Amino acid sequence: MVKSEKSVSSDEKGSPLLYILKGTSIAYAITLLVFIVYSILLTYTDMTEENLSTVIMITVVISVLVSGFDTAKGVKSRGLIWGLIAGFIYSAIMIIVGFCIVPDYELSTTSLINLILGLAGGGFGGIIGINFKK
């Protein structure tokens, strides 16, 4: 029995929401891994917390870059838009969790910078992902 073209390429018609969820999940897995490793290094070595904001920013950029890349690669069109959406969702979740966990959390310039980094990294990842050929 020969499979038809439609059944072979059914994966290409996945929901963009599903691709955003997958990309954001991968981004948060990367973030979690980096933060766990960094906290272990802070605990068991002589490292100080002076580089914490740099580590957070680099982690955000790399994570949303991967999220935008993965989302756009799955959606296969409008990479910049889907990457921006993935970066925004990542950053928005981070801000919402901050409000829920930290009692005196407030929006600051750092929050705005993280949102901008999320949008920029996600958009750039989306551009790369849409042009990625297997």
N, C-alpha and C positions, 0 to 999 in steps of 0.2 A: 504494500500500500504506500502511495506517495503522499507526503504531506503537502498541503496547499501553501501558497505564499502567505496567506493571511494568518495561518496558525504558526508559522515560523516567525513572523515579525510582530506577533501580538505584544511582545514586550515593549515595542517602540511606542505603543499607545497608552502607556501608563499615565496616571494622573499626576499633574505637576505638584499637587499637594503632597503626594506620596514621595516624590523626589526631594521636595523641600524637607520633609520630615526625616528622610534618610540622611540627607546632607547635614542637617542640623544635629542629628544624633551622632554622626561621625565627628562633627566639630566639637560637641560636648565631651565625647570620649577622649579626644585629643587634649582638650582643656583639662579634664579630670586627671588624666595621666601626667601631664606636665606639672599640675599643681601638687599632686601627691609626691612626685619625685622631688620637686623643689622643697616641699615641707619636710620631707625626710632629710634632705641635705641640710636644711636649716636646723633641724633637731640634732643631728648626729655629727655635724662638722662645725668648724669655726666660722662658717658663713654668717653674714649679717643680713638684715632685712633691707639694707639700703638700696638694693637692686630690685625690690619687689615690684614697683610700678613698671619698670622696664620689662621684667619677665611677664607681667600681666599683659602689657601692650603687644609684645611680640607674640605671645600665645594667642591673643585675640586675632591678630592679623593672620597668623598661620591657620588658625581654626576656621575662620570665615572664608579664607582663600580656598581651603579644601571644601567647605560647604558649598560655596558658589560654584566651584569646579564640578563637584559631583552633581549638583542640582542641574546645571546647564547641560552637562553631558547626558543626563537622562532625558531632559525635556527636548533637547536638540534644536531649539530655536530661541531667539531673543535672549541670548546668554547674559547680556549686561543687565537686563530687567530682572531676570530670575536670580542672578547673583546678588543684585541689590536687595531683592526681597529676602533671600536667604540670610544675608548679612544683617538686615534690619530685624528679622525674627530672632536671630541669635542674640543680638544686642538687647532687644526688648525683653527677652526672657531673662537675660542677665540682670537687667534693671529691676524687673518685677521680683525676681528672687531676692535681690538686695533689699527691696522694700519689705518683703515678707520675713526675712531672717534677721536683719540688723534693725534694732528698734529706732535708732536715731538716723537712719539712712535718709539722705536727701540728694536731689539732683544737683550736681556740681559740674565744674568744668571738666573734671575727670570723666564723669558720666557722658558728657557731650563728646569728649575726645574719643571715648570707647565706641560711641554710636557712629561717629564719623569714620573711625578705623574699621568698624564692622561693615558699613556701607561700601567704603573704598575697597576693602579686601574682598568682600563678596562680589562686587561688581567686576573687579579684576579677575577673580577666580572664574566667574561666569564667562568672561571673554575668552579666557584660556580654555575652559571646558567646552565651549561651543565649537571651538576650532580644533579640538582634540580628535584625532582619527585613530581608531583602533588598528 
